[in-house]
Amino acid sequence: MLSDAFGRRIEYLRLSVTTMKLAVILVLLAWGTAAVAQEASSVRITETDGSVVVRKSGAQAWRAAREGDIVERGDRVAARTRSAALLLWSNGSMVKLYPDSEIALTGVTFDLANRMETTLLELERGRLFVKAQIPDHVFIDFKVRMGPLEARTQGAEFAIAHDADKKKFTAWVLSGRLVSDLGTWARVRIEEGRQSTIGAGAKPALADLNRPMDDKTWRSLAKLSKDLGGSLRADEISAAPGGKLVVRIGGVKNRRGNTPYKVNLKGLVAGGSGKFKSITWDFGDGESASGKEAEHTFTMGLYVVVLRVEDANGEKSSAQIGISAQANCGC
């Protein structure tokens, strides 16, 4: 009897596991292409130049970093004098760590319900350059903490220099937007092409906020960005005339905003015949539009915007991105 009961128990567990596997498969199929983003990004050191060291979470000693090392929650990475390191997120984001700088990875998490990946870095000292990339099927919240200070973005390219002794930082934004809260009384938005210096415990002078970035700094950051590779923010695509029809959605500065959220969209099209039979937009809320450019206002919720293009030869192609309208996105 014991053997029979044990056998029935095993069979029950086997059926339960099979049922759970089937449920998982159905969920993945329901999410379609977004299924690949259901796990948080992994982070690796892809390049080291000079003396770069890593201290694993809970360890007392530092060790030399190796290319390909995985950086996990609680790990620290430091670039010594005349050295630098490049960290790569599997979603495409990158962080360049400058000499005499140290960071800690507090964590990378993924919120399935909101399709949101959140990265939290601690910049202990020094400088870094961030390319916070946004894949079309997910949203990101990339945060850099510096003691009591924090800067965050939903997708931007920017540099930060942290003066730990003076408890302040300066940020330069190459593209996108960087946001920092100054206690409970103000929120600073640093737009592309501008810079700000922000300190803890004191209201910054207006002259330190959102001033234009000088040309030398802009050119230096633009070169670094180009050297690191293409940006998902670029409003350009390429394809050979007469070749495969390629379509992408551009023009969206920020894919998350406060409701009601007005968004400008641009159809980026290359290849194909060069002449178009139809260009249509589906905003995911029952409304649609036509033409290469569109403007739409979203109420609260998550939406998948789909662009469909058919050229004069009947070749079809499509692209899609997510838009999130929130009560208070903090962006």
C-alpha positions as CSV (number, residue, x, y, z in Angstrom):
1,M,0.0,0.0,0.0
2,L,2.8,2.3,0.8
3,S,4.4,1.5,-2.6
4,D,1.1,2.2,-4.3
5,A,0.6,5.5,-2.5
6,F,4.2,6.6,-3.2
7,G,3.6,5.7,-6.9
8,R,0.4,7.8,-7.0
9,R,2.2,10.7,-5.4
10,I,5.0,10.5,-8.0
11,E,2.4,10.4,-10.8
12,Y,0.6,13.4,-9.3
13,L,3.8,15.4,-9.1
14,R,4.7,14.4,-12.6
15,L,1.3,15.6,-13.9
16,S,1.6,18.8,-11.8
17,V,5.0,19.6,-13.3
18,T,3.7,18.9,-16.8
19,T,0.8,21.2,-16.2
20,M,3.0,24.0,-14.9
21,K,5.3,23.6,-17.9
22,L,2.3,23.9,-20.2
23,A,1.1,27.0,-18.4
24,V,4.6,28.6,-18.7
25,I,4.6,27.8,-22.5
26,L,1.2,29.3,-23.0
27,V,2.3,32.5,-21.1
28,L,5.4,32.7,-23.3
29,L,3.4,32.3,-26.5
30,A,0.9,34.9,-25.3
31,W,3.7,37.4,-24.8
32,G,5.1,36.7,-28.3
33,T,8.4,38.5,-29.0
34,A,8.4,40.1,-25.5
35,A,9.0,36.7,-24.0
36,V,12.8,37.1,-24.5
37,A,12.7,40.0,-22.0
38,Q,11.1,38.2,-19.1
39,E,14.4,37.8,-17.3
40,A,16.5,40.7,-16.1
41,S,19.7,41.5,-18.1
42,S,23.0,39.9,-17.2
43,V,26.0,42.2,-16.9
44,R,29.5,41.3,-18.1
45,I,32.8,43.0,-18.2
46,T,33.6,43.0,-21.9
47,E,36.8,45.1,-22.0
48,T,39.5,46.0,-19.5
49,D,42.4,48.4,-20.1
50,G,45.1,48.3,-17.5
51,S,44.4,47.5,-13.8
52,V,40.7,46.8,-13.3
53,V,39.7,44.8,-10.2
54,V,36.5,43.2,-9.0
55,R,35.3,42.4,-5.5
56,K,32.5,39.9,-5.3
57,S,29.6,40.4,-3.0
58,G,30.5,39.3,0.6
59,A,34.3,39.0,-0.3
60,Q,37.0,41.0,1.5
61,A,39.6,40.9,-1.2
62,W,39.8,42.4,-4.7
63,R,41.0,40.4,-7.6
64,A,42.0,41.2,-11.2
65,A,39.1,41.5,-13.6
66,R,38.9,39.3,-16.7
67,E,37.1,40.0,-19.9
68,G,33.8,38.1,-19.8
69,D,33.5,38.2,-16.0
70,I,29.8,38.3,-14.9
71,V,29.0,41.2,-12.5
72,E,26.3,40.2,-10.1
73,R,24.2,41.9,-7.4
74,G,26.5,43.5,-4.7
75,D,29.7,43.1,-6.8
76,R,32.1,46.1,-7.1
77,V,34.3,47.0,-10.0
78,A,37.1,49.6,-9.8
79,A,39.4,51.0,-12.5
80,R,42.7,52.1,-11.1
81,T,45.0,54.9,-12.3
82,R,45.4,54.8,-16.1
83,S,42.9,52.0,-16.5
84,A,39.3,51.7,-17.7
85,A,36.6,49.1,-18.1
86,L,33.5,48.6,-20.2
87,L,30.4,46.8,-18.8
88,L,27.7,45.4,-21.2
89,W,24.1,44.6,-20.3
90,S,22.4,41.9,-22.3
91,N,19.7,44.3,-23.3
92,G,22.4,46.5,-25.0
93,S,23.1,49.1,-22.3
94,M,26.7,49.9,-21.7
95,V,28.7,51.6,-18.9
96,K,32.3,52.9,-19.5
97,L,34.2,53.2,-16.2
98,Y,36.9,55.8,-16.3
99,P,40.3,55.7,-14.4
100,D,40.2,56.1,-10.6
101,S,36.6,55.2,-10.5
102,E,34.5,52.6,-8.6
103,I,31.0,51.3,-9.0
104,A,28.8,48.7,-7.2
105,L,25.9,46.9,-9.0
106,T,23.0,47.1,-6.5
107,G,20.9,45.0,-8.8
108,V,19.1,44.4,-12.1
109,T,15.4,43.4,-11.9
110,F,12.5,42.8,-14.3
111,D,8.9,43.7,-13.6
112,L,6.9,41.4,-16.0
113,A,3.5,43.2,-15.4
114,N,4.9,46.6,-16.5
115,R,7.6,45.2,-18.8
116,M,10.1,47.2,-16.9
117,E,13.8,46.5,-16.3
118,T,15.4,48.5,-13.5
119,T,19.2,48.8,-13.1
120,L,20.6,50.4,-9.9
121,L,24.3,51.4,-9.8
122,E,26.2,53.0,-7.0
123,L,29.0,55.3,-8.2
124,E,31.3,55.4,-5.2
125,R,33.7,57.8,-6.8
126,G,35.0,59.0,-10.2
127,R,33.4,59.1,-13.6
128,L,31.3,56.9,-15.9
129,F,29.6,57.1,-19.3
130,V,26.3,55.4,-19.7
131,K,24.4,54.2,-22.9
132,A,21.1,53.2,-21.4
133,Q,19.5,51.4,-24.3
134,I,15.8,50.7,-24.7
135,P,14.8,47.6,-26.7
136,D,11.5,48.1,-28.5
137,H,9.6,45.5,-26.5
138,V,10.5,46.6,-22.9
139,F,11.0,49.7,-20.8
140,I,14.0,50.5,-18.7
141,D,14.7,52.6,-15.6
142,F,18.4,53.1,-15.2
143,K,19.5,54.7,-11.9
144,V,22.9,55.9,-10.7
145,R,23.2,56.6,-7.0
146,M,25.9,58.7,-5.4
147,G,25.4,58.7,-1.6
148,P,22.3,60.8,-1.0
149,L,22.1,61.8,-4.6
150,E,20.5,59.9,-7.6
151,A,20.2,60.4,-11.3
152,R,17.9,58.3,-13.4
153,T,16.8,57.9,-17.0
154,Q,14.4,55.8,-19.1
155,G,16.9,55.8,-21.9
156,A,19.8,58.2,-22.5
157,E,23.5,58.6,-23.2
158,F,25.2,60.6,-20.5
159,A,28.4,61.1,-18.4
160,I,28.6,61.7,-14.7
161,A,31.5,62.8,-12.5
162,H,31.0,62.3,-8.8
163,D,32.9,64.3,-6.2
164,A,32.3,62.2,-3.1
165,D,34.1,64.6,-0.8
166,K,31.9,67.5,-1.8
167,K,28.8,65.4,-2.1
168,K,27.9,66.6,-5.6
169,F,27.9,65.5,-9.2
170,T,28.0,67.0,-12.6
171,A,26.1,65.3,-15.5
172,W,26.4,65.8,-19.2
173,V,23.6,64.5,-21.4
174,L,24.5,63.6,-25.0
175,S,21.0,62.3,-25.9
176,G,17.7,61.7,-24.1
177,R,17.0,63.0,-20.6
178,L,18.4,62.6,-17.1
179,V,16.3,63.3,-14.0
180,S,17.4,64.1,-10.5
181,D,15.2,64.9,-7.5
182,L,16.4,67.6,-5.1
183,G,14.7,66.5,-1.8
184,T,10.9,67.0,-1.9
185,W,10.9,70.5,-3.4
186,A,12.3,70.2,-6.9
187,R,13.0,67.9,-9.8
188,V,15.8,68.7,-12.3
189,R,15.5,67.4,-15.9
190,I,18.7,67.6,-17.8
191,E,18.0,67.5,-21.5
192,E,20.2,66.5,-24.3
193,G,23.1,68.8,-25.1
194,R,23.0,70.3,-21.6
195,Q,24.7,69.8,-18.2
196,S,24.0,70.3,-14.5
197,T,25.9,70.3,-11.3
198,I,23.9,69.1,-8.3
199,G,24.9,68.8,-4.6
200,A,23.3,67.3,-1.5
201,G,21.5,69.4,1.1
202,A,21.5,72.7,-0.7
203,K,19.5,74.4,-3.4
204,P,21.7,74.6,-6.5
205,A,22.3,78.0,-8.2
206,L,20.3,78.4,-11.4
207,A,23.6,78.9,-13.2
208,D,24.6,75.3,-12.4
209,L,21.4,73.8,-13.8
210,N,20.7,72.9,-17.5
211,R,23.4,75.0,-19.0
212,P,24.6,74.3,-22.5
213,M,27.3,71.7,-22.8
214,D,30.5,73.1,-24.4
215,D,31.4,71.9,-27.9
216,K,34.6,70.2,-26.8
217,T,32.8,68.0,-24.3
218,W,30.0,67.2,-26.7
219,R,32.4,66.1,-29.4
220,S,34.3,64.0,-26.9
221,L,31.1,62.2,-25.7
222,A,29.8,61.8,-29.3
223,K,33.1,60.1,-30.3
224,L,33.0,57.8,-27.3
225,S,29.4,56.9,-28.1
226,K,30.2,56.2,-31.7
227,D,33.3,54.1,-30.7
228,L,31.0,52.0,-28.4
229,G,28.7,51.1,-31.2
230,G,25.2,52.0,-32.6
231,S,22.5,53.6,-30.5
232,L,18.9,52.3,-30.3
233,R,17.9,56.0,-30.1
234,A,19.2,56.8,-33.6
235,D,16.4,58.0,-35.9
236,E,18.0,56.4,-39.0
237,I,18.1,53.1,-40.7
238,S,19.8,51.9,-43.9
239,A,18.9,49.4,-46.6
240,A,20.0,49.0,-50.3
241,P,17.5,50.6,-52.8
242,G,15.5,47.8,-54.3
243,G,16.5,45.4,-51.5
244,K,14.4,44.2,-48.6
245,L,11.9,46.7,-47.2
246,V,13.1,47.7,-43.7
247,V,10.8,49.6,-41.3
248,R,11.4,51.1,-37.8
249,I,9.7,53.6,-35.5
250,G,11.5,56.7,-34.5
251,G,10.9,60.2,-33.3
252,V,9.9,59.1,-29.8
253,K,12.1,61.0,-27.3
254,N,10.6,59.2,-24.3
255,R,8.5,56.1,-24.3
256,R,7.1,56.7,-20.8
257,G,5.3,59.8,-19.7
258,N,2.5,61.2,-17.5
259,T,-1.0,60.7,-18.7
260,P,-2.5,62.1,-20.9
261,Y,0.7,61.5,-22.8
262,K,1.2,63.0,-26.2
263,V,3.7,61.2,-28.4
264,N,5.2,62.1,-31.8
265,L,6.1,59.2,-34.0
266,K,8.1,58.9,-37.2
267,G,8.1,56.1,-39.7
268,L,11.7,55.2,-40.7
269,V,11.6,53.3,-44.0
270,A,14.4,52.1,-46.3
271,G,14.8,49.6,-49.2
272,G,11.9,48.3,-51.2
273,S,10.7,50.1,-54.3
274,G,11.1,53.5,-52.7
275,K,7.4,54.2,-53.4
276,F,4.7,53.3,-50.9
277,K,1.2,52.0,-51.3
278,S,0.3,52.5,-47.7
279,I,1.8,53.5,-44.3
280,T,-0.6,52.9,-41.4
281,W,-0.3,53.2,-37.6
282,D,-2.2,51.1,-35.0
283,F,-1.9,52.8,-31.6
284,G,-3.0,49.8,-29.5
285,D,-6.1,51.6,-28.1
286,G,-8.5,51.1,-31.0
287,E,-7.3,54.2,-32.9
288,S,-5.2,54.4,-36.0
289,A,-3.7,56.9,-38.5
290,S,-1.8,56.9,-41.8
291,G,1.2,58.7,-43.1
292,K,5.0,58.7,-42.4
293,E,4.5,60.8,-39.2
294,A,1.8,60.6,-36.6
295,E,0.9,62.3,-33.3
296,H,-1.2,60.5,-30.6
297,T,-2.3,61.0,-27.0
298,F,-2.4,58.0,-24.8
299,T,-4.5,57.6,-21.6
300,M,-3.2,55.5,-18.7
301,G,-1.9,52.1,-19.6
302,L,0.6,50.1,-21.6
303,Y,0.3,50.1,-25.4
304,V,2.0,48.4,-28.4
305,V,2.2,50.8,-31.3
306,V,2.4,49.0,-34.7
307,L,3.6,50.6,-37.9
308,R,2.8,48.7,-41.2
309,V,4.2,49.6,-44.5
310,E,3.5,48.3,-48.0
311,D,5.5,49.5,-51.0
312,A,4.4,49.9,-54.6
313,N,5.5,46.3,-55.4
314,G,3.4,44.8,-52.7
315,E,6.2,44.0,-50.3
316,K,5.2,44.5,-46.7
317,S,7.0,45.1,-43.4
318,S,6.2,46.2,-39.9
319,A,7.7,47.5,-36.7
320,Q,6.4,48.0,-33.1
321,I,7.3,49.8,-29.9
322,G,5.8,50.0,-26.4
323,I,4.4,53.2,-24.9
324,S,3.5,53.6,-21.2
325,A,1.3,56.4,-19.9
326,Q,1.4,56.6,-16.1
327,A,0.0,58.7,-13.3
328,N,3.5,59.8,-12.2
329,C,6.4,58.2,-14.1
330,G,9.0,60.4,-12.4
331,C,10.5,61.2,-15.7
